[in-house]
Amino acid sequence: MTKKKQTLADLIDALPSPDVASSDLKTLILQLILDTPSDDPANHFANRSKVKLEALKLLADINRNDSVGDYEADLLDLLTEKED
């Protein structure tokens, strides 16, 4: 039986291709969040919650970068458009 991957880095390393698209990363991050169990409410350490929070921050950064990239591409198209 194979050991279940525990970290996002392990999941990325397990991908067959070295090229990882942002959509692939989003899927992996969401899967990591779903697979990470919730912390025990009786325990005052919230280690798993911190992992989920960092994963959500990473997901937000990817979304922000994706939207900036689209905006930059549109802006470059406008600037390089030939006048009629």
N, C-alpha and C positions, 0 to 999 in steps of 0.2 A: 504494500500500500504506500502511496506517495504521501509525503508530508505536505500539509496545506500551507500555502504561501502566507506569511504573516505581515509582510511590510509592502508598501507601495513599490519600493525599489526591487523587491523580489518579483513582484508581478510584472514590472517593466522588463526586468532581465529575462523573464520567461517568455516574452513575446518572440515570435519567430523572425521578425524583421527588425533591423536596427533603426529604421525610420518609424517614428511614432507621431501620429497626427494628434492635434489637440482633442479631436473627438474620441480617440482611443484613450487619452489620458483622462478625459472626463468620465468615460465609462469605468475605467479602473478605479478612479477616486470614489465614484458613487458606489461601486461594488465593495470597496474597502470600508466605506462608512456603513453599508448595510451588513457586512460580515462581522464587523467589530461589535461584540456584545456590549450592552450597557453596563455601567459601573454599579456595584452594589451600593444601595442607598445608605447602608449602615457603615460603610467605609468612608472615612473623611478624605481619602486620596481619590482624585478623579482622573486617573491615568488614561483610561479609555476615552473619557470625554475630551481630554486634551488632544488626543490623537484625532478624534472626529472633528474637533474645532480647527486644528491645523489643516486637515484635509479639506474642510469647507473653505478655509482661507485660500488654499491653493486653487481650488475650483473657482473661486471668485477672481483670483488673479488671472487664471487662464481665460475666463470669460471677458474680463476687462481687456486683456491683450488681444483677444479675437476681435472685439468690437473696435478697438483702436486701429487694428490692421485694416479692417474694412473701411473705416473712415479715411485712413491715409491713402488707400488705393483709390477711393472715389475722388479725393482731393487731387491726387496726381493725374487722374484721368481728366479732370476739369482743367488743370493747368497745362496739360500737354495737348489739349484739344486744338485742332487747327481751326482758324477762323475761316468762315465761308466768304 
